Amino acid sequence: MNRQRQVALPDPADVGGMVLRGAANFARRNKIITGSYVFGLLVILLAGTGTRLTLQQRQEYNSLMDTIDLQAEFEASQRYAMANQAYRASAGWFTCDSLCTRNKQRMELAKNDLDAIRREGHARMSDAKAVAGLFSEVGVGEVKDKFWSHFHSGQQFAKRQSMWDAMFIGIRSMSRDENMLEYALRVLMQILVNFSMGLIVAFFVFVFGLWGVVRDYQANPLVAVTFFLTASCAAFAFVATYLMGLFGAAGGGLYGLAKVAESSQQNARLNQGQHYQQRRYMGNRPHYQ
């Protein structure tokens, strides 16, 4: 009878060495990505919350922010909502009579007034941000809030998608008569894929919207580009570290389970061999009458 060849798992020390060698090889082949990651980690660890505003900056910043007429914007948005509702109520499926045309004109005028008020408020807010500066606590805090908003959105997407995937994978597993281990492995792989997709998309959405935030502070081009690259590298480093930790935890858990299974199998074979030797010894003993 042919015996199946057993593949032994590497020791934990060997696994650590393999991971380090793989990371070193990746760093040598991808110097730009590695450099961006290391720089981003340094920014996360050392940047802090930005420079504090001086008393004069804070007073000027607050005085400019106080000039934004929020009440006027609220009233304009109310007028636009009422005009839009009247236009929708009078519009037909494919036609627009005289009443509908008048309501449409009123809706467009209300929309233009609202847009003008919002542009003026945005301009005043941009002037206030220019007083604070990109690297101030105001600029850094706004970018952090924007990143965390996108990051949590990516996490929520991954959680919702994983919940649905677990349900549908369970339904398919019952039709295929799969065991619990196969189901758990498939769900785990799908969770890793969902979190990777959600956080990578969240990172790119954050980067695409970051330039709009930088532009509002009216900084000179060199400062603006420096801040944009610094914030992008920091976001990349955080997302990459999170995903590496997630994959590392999943891989470490699977490795630990495989090691326990291998140890149990080796003990079973050892016990079986000892039992076989005992029976052979008892069968070869001389019997005296």
N, C-alpha and C positions, 0 to 999 in steps of 0.2 A: 504494500500500500504506500502510495506517495504522500509524503508529508508536505503540508502547505508551508511555504517560507514565511516566517514571522518577521515583520519590520519593526525594529525597536525604535522608540521615540528618543530623541536626544535629551541629554540632561539639561536642567535649567541653566547651568553655567554656559553650556554650549549654545543654548538658545539665545542667551544674552549676547554672546560673542557674535553669533550670526546676525542679530539685529544691528549691532554696532558696526559690523563690517558692511552690511547693506546700506546703513545710513551714511557711512563714510564714502562708499562708492557713489551713492546718489548725490552727495554734496560735491564730489569732484566733477561729476558729469553735468550738474545743474548749478553752476555757481551763482547765477543771477537769482534764481528762486531761493537758494539757501541764504544768500546775502540779504535778500528782502525779508526772509523769515527771521533771521537773527536780529536784523535792525528793528523789525517790528516788535520782537520780544523786549529789546532794550527800551523802546519807546513806551511799551506797556508798563515796564518795571520802574522807569525813571521819570516819565513825563509828568505824572501827578495830575492835578486839576487845572493847570494853566496859571499864568501870572495873575496876581490879584490886582484889581483896579485901584488906582490912587483915589483919594478923596475928590479931587477935581474931576477925574474921569467919571467917577460914579455919579456925581452931581450933574454933569453934562449929559451923561447917558440917560439918567432918569428924567431930566427935563425934556429931552427929545422924545422919549417914549411916552411922556405924558401928553404930548401934542397930538398923538394919534386919537382921532375921534371915533371911538368904538360905538358910541350911541348912533352916530350918523350912519355908520356901516350897518348896524342892526336895523335901523329904520329903512334904509335902502333895500336891504335883503327882504324885509317884510313886504315892501311895495312890489318888488320883483316877483315874489312868490304869489301875491294876490293877482297881479297882472298875468302871470303865466297860467295860473289856475283858470282865470276868466277866458283866456285865449284857448286853452285846451277844451273847456266846456262848450265854446261856441264853434269850434272847428269841426268840420265833417270828416268823413273817411277820406274823400278825395277832392273835396271842394271847400272853398272858403268864401262866404258871402260878405256883404258890406260890414256887418257887425263883427264878423270874425277878423276882417282886415283891420278895423279900428282897434280891436283888442290886441292884434298882433303888433301894431305900431306902438301901442302903449307898453306892451311887454318888452319890445326892443329898446324903447327909451328908458324904461326902468332898468334894463340890463346894462345899458351904457352908463347910466348914473352910478350903478353899483360897481361896475368895473373901474370907473374913474376914481371913486372913493377908495377902493381897494388899492389901486396903483399909488395914490397919494399916501395912504397909510404904509404901504410897503416901502416907498421911497424914504419916508421919515424913519421907519425902523432900520433901513439900511444905513442911514446917516448915523443913527445911534450905535449900530454895530461897528461902524467905521471908527467911532471914538474909542470903543473898547479894544478892538484889534483881534486878529485871528487867534493868536496864541494866548489870549487872556482867558480868564475863567469863564467868561461868557461864550467865547468861541469854542473852546474845548468842551464845555458842558453841553452846548447845542449839538456838536458832532457826536458826543458820547450818547446823548439821548436818542439821536437818529439811528446810531448803530444798534443800540439795545432794542429799539422798536423793531427793526428789521430782523435782528437775531431771534427775538421771541416769536415773531411771525413765522420764521423758518422752523422753529421748534414746534409750534402749534400745528403747522402743516404736516410735519413728520409724525407727530403723535396721532392726529386724526387719520392720516393715511395708513399708519401701522395698525390702528384699531380695525379699520375696514379690511386690510390685507389679512390680518389674523383670522377674522371671521370667514372670509372667502377661502383662505387656505385650509381652514378646518373643514369647510364643506367639501372641498375637493379631496381632502385627505380621507374623509369618511367613505367617499365613493371609490377610492383606490385601495382601501384597507391598509393605510400606512400606520406604522406604529407611532407612539408618542414622541420618541426621539427624533424621528424624521420630521415630524410636524414642528417640533421645537427648533430644529436647525433651519428649516425653511423660513419660519417666522423671524428668527434671529437675523438671517441674511437679508430679509426684506426690511427689517427695522434699520439695519446699517445702510442699506441703499436709500431709504426714505430720508434719514437724517443727513446723509451726504448730499442728496439732491436739494433738500430744503435749505440747508445752511449755505451751500455753494451759490444757489440762486439768490438767497438773502444777501450774501456778500457782494455779488455783482450789482444787485439793485441799489445797495448802499453806495457803492463806488460811483455808479452812474448818477445818483442824486447828490453826491458830495460836492461836485463842482458848483451846483446852484447855491449851496450853503456858503461855499468859499467866496463866490462872486458877490454875495450880499454884503460882505465886509469891506469891499472897495480897497483891498490891499494892492500893493504894487505886484506886478507879474511874478517876480522872483519869490516873494514871500508866499504868494498864493500857490504857486507850483510846489514849493517846499512843503507847505502845510498839507496840500492834497496828497503828495507822495508819502509823507509821514503818516497821515491818518490811514491811507490805503494799506501801507505795510503793516501797521498795527492791527487793522481789522483782519488782514490775511493771516497774520501770525496767531491771532486768537482763534479764528475759525479752524486753522490747520491743527493747532494744539488740541482743540476740543475734539476734532474728528480722530486724531491719532490716539488720544486717550480713550475714546469710545471703541475704536477698533482694537486697541491694545487690551482693554478690559475684556472684550468679547473673545479675542484670541487667547488671552491668558486663562479665561474660564474654560474654554474648550480644551486647551492643553492640559489643565489640571484634571478635568474629567477623563481625558484620554489616558493620562498617567495613572489615575486610580484604577481604571479598567485594565490597563496593562499589568499593574501590580497584582490585581486580583486574579488575572488569567495566569500569571507566572506562579502564584501561590497554589492555584488549583492544579497546574501541571506538576508542581513539586510534590504536592500531597498525593497525586495520582501515581507518580513514580515511586514514592516511598511505599504506598500501599501495594504496588506491583512487586517491589523487591521483598516486602514482607511475605506475600503469598508465595513467591518463588522460594524463599528461604524455608518456609514451613513445608513446602512440598518436597524439598530435597533433604530434609532431616531424616536420619535412619529411625525406623520404628522397631522397637524391641517387644517381643511377645513375652 
